[in-house]
Amino acid sequence: MKRPIVVAAGGTGGHFFPAEAVATVLAERGHDLVLMTDARHGRRETGLFKDRPQYVLDGAGVAGKGLGGKVRGITALFRGMLEARRILKTLDAAAVVGFGGYPSIPPLLASRMLPKSQRPEMVIHEGNAVLGQANAFLSRFSPLIATSYDSVARLPQGARITLTGMPVRAGIEALFGQPYTAPTETVRLLVWGGSLGARVFSDIVPQALAALPVGFRTRLHVTQQVRAEDTDRVRAIYEDASIAVEVEPFFNDVPERLKSAHLVIGRAGGSSVAELAMAGLPSILVPLPIAASDEQGANGKALQDAGAAWMVRQPDFTSAALTALVADLITHPERLSAAAEAARQFARPHAAAKVADRIEAGLRS
C-alpha cells in the first residue's frame, strides 16, 4: 500500500487551483491523498478532496500586520504546526507538497520536526516570479522547489530547483493551442480581479469604456467580475453607455469565458498569468499594489517583456489612460493578434504532470 501524499494548500484560488491540478494527476496515478488546509475556507465540499481525508489547521498570515497581528499570526502558525506534526506521525506520509501562502507553513514545517527516519519528501511550488514569503521561509529546509518562471527572484543559493510551469485547471489546459481570432465586429472584453473581484476595476473600467467613441462602444461585449455590492452601479454605467455587459461576482465557466475573449483586463497573480498564457490571450495587467514582495509586478513584467501584455501600475491605471489604450487596440487588432501569439509561446503546458513527476521521482530516490 502506497504511503499517502499530503497536499498543503488553502486560501485563495491562486494557491488552491494549482494544488488541486497536481493532486488530480497524482490521484489518477493511484496515490492516496490528504489535504491540509486553513480555516479561511475550511473543508472542501466539492472537487477532488471532497471524499478524501482533510485536516483544517490553525494559522494566520503575518505579512503587512502590526506587532500584535504578527504575534497572533505566529502563535496560530505554531499551534497549526504542532497539530500537523501529530497528524503526520500517524499518517506516515511519503511527501508533503506546499503551494505557497501561510497555509503551507504548518504542514511543511511540521514535516521537518519529525525524526529523520520518518520525514517525508518536502516539495514546494512557487507560482510567481518572486519567491513568496512563506516559500522563502520554507526554502531554508532544503525542499525541492518547483518554479513557474525561468527566473525567480530570491531563490536561495544552492537550492534544488526544477522548472515545471504553473499547474492550471484541466478546462483551461484544454485551451492551449487553440487559434486566436482578432476581433472584427464584436470585441469581447473579459474583466476579472481575483477570487473576490477588485474594486479598482469597478471604479475605472466602466468609466473608461463609457468614454470611448460611440462606434467602439456599440461593438463591445463586456464580461466583468465585480464585488456583489458594486453590481448595480457597474451595470448601470455600461447600460447608460449602450455597452452590452454581463456583470457577476463570480463566473463558474471561466474556460468558456476565456475561450471567447479577445482581451482580458485583470490582476497579475501567478495563476492568472498562467491561465492567460495557456489560453493564448492578450491582456492588460494591473498588479496588486499591496503584494508583500511585488510578485505580481514581476509576473506582469515577465508577460509584458514577452510581448503578451500591457502592464499598468495601479497609480497610473486611470480612466483616461485605459480609454486611450483600449481605443488603440481596437483600432489596431493586429497588436492583439501579436500579443496572443506571444502569450501562447509563454505558456508551459502539462505543468501539473511535471510537478507530479518530480514528486514521484523524490519518492523513488
Buried (B, 14 or more C-beta within 10 A) or exposed (E): EEBBBBBBBBBBBBBBBBBBBBBBBBBEEEBBBBBBBBBBBEEBEEBBBEEBBBBBBBBBBBBEEEEEBBEEBBEBBBBBBBBBBEBBBEBEBBBBBBBBBBBBBBBBBBBBEBEEEEBBBBBBBBBBBBBBBBBBBBBEEEBBBBBBBEEBEBBEEEBBBBBBBBBBBEEBBBBBEEEBEBBEEEBBBBBBBBBBBBEBBBBBBBBBBBBBEEEBBBBBBBBBBBBEEBBEEBBEBBBEBEBBBBBBEEBEEBBEBBBEBBBBBBBBBBBBBBBBBBBBBBBBBBBBEEBBBBBBBBBBBBBBEBBBBBBBEBEEBBBEEBBBBBBEBBEEBEBBBBBBBBBBEBBBBBBBBBBBBBBBEBBEE
